[in-house]
Amino acid sequence: MAGLRILYLHQHYSTPAGATATRAHALAGALAARGHAVTVACGSMAGAATGLEGPFRRGRRQGRVGAFQVTEFAIPYANAQGPAARMAAFLHFAARAAPLARSGRFDRIVASSTPLSVALPALAARTPFVFEIRDPWPELPRAMGQGGPALWWAMDRIADAACRRAAAVVALSEGMAETAVAHGAAPGSVHVVPNGCDLDLFGPQVLPWRPEQAGSGEALAVYAGAHGPANGLDLLLDAAAVLRARGERRVRIVLAGEGREAPRLAGRIAAEGLANVTMLGALPKRRVAALLAGAQIGVQCLAPEPAFAEWTAPNKLMDYLAAGLPVVANMQGRAARLLADGPCGVAVPPADPAAMADALAALASDPARRAVMGLAARAQAVRRWDRRLLAARFCDIVEAASH
């Protein structure tokens, strides 16, 4: 296929130098490697590293990052912002990106949600577009009671329009694909391309690093991801309290990341004297890779909301598998099925601190079991989730998309 001009709209784009997800970076690079001229349009997310330096002019800066162009709008965003500030940032980005989408300079548009408002510039253009669903909105906010009926109604209308008008819909899980069909997408236009494993960034080749608080005899159980209401990290602090009460000193829970809940969680750790918990804040992806190389267990945690069982596809789980770590997750559904493969981990009930503590302590006390599970995790990462293979499928979908 002759090279296409592709606009990739993703408000939260980051290179691996940042502390947030890099799926868009990998997929944009894969499209460029096929000979397409790719422009990524993004905002300025806290913890992200767009690869651009220098001042903003008229609210934007642009330049080449690797094999593609990046246009970054000076629209600050952070997970720690309140709902009103976040909504303002979402709408501001949609407004700034709309003229770019409508410019006529592109043959394809990829609109990557969340936020759901990223679909608005694509809907305003006459260009065939691919709608990528990383988290189903408004299904998840509605399930968690975030927002309200008026906001959910508006998001439903945007999701309906995006799913019906898109030339193709890419969902990260089968559960998300079902929400797309429910919003009116033709079943034949919906494709599942899950998060993949970066086998070069994470794995046995990485030099390990452990925080200074970690004792030589402690197994590090690492949660590396967002610290927001949806992540339900109080469960891990509750588990830490259970471990402390039992006199269990072989486990240290490590939280790496940032978000709205981080200050409160830090306050709780201090108030309760949870010396077996370490908070590191946001780390660049390469530093996370070193932390996982020095860890013994990966921890996946989400709020105990039944919808999360099939509607989420956490990229941190892929990082743990790529790093060859056994995983403990408080999730049923999709995540539990992945961990059963091998097996490479343990799924515990969503809201049971004692069960979480049991699973962590059991793995901490059994290096041989950890080693077997870790090998199974890495094998699954290589066999099923190599990001390069998934990126090739994504490229095929974008190339085939048309009105």
PyMOL commands that set and color helices and strands:
alter all, ss='L'
color gray80, all
select helices_A, chain A and resi 23-33+83-101+116-124+139-144+149-165+174-182+187-189+229-231+234-246+262-272+285-293+308-311+315-322+334-340+353-364+367-384+387-400
alter helices_A, ss='H'
color red, helices_A
select strands_A, chain A and resi 5-9+37-45+60-65+68-77+108-113+129-133+168-171+190-192+219-224+251-256+277-281+297-300+327-329+345-347
alter strands_A, ss='S'
color yellow, strands_A
deselect
rebuild
show_as cartoon
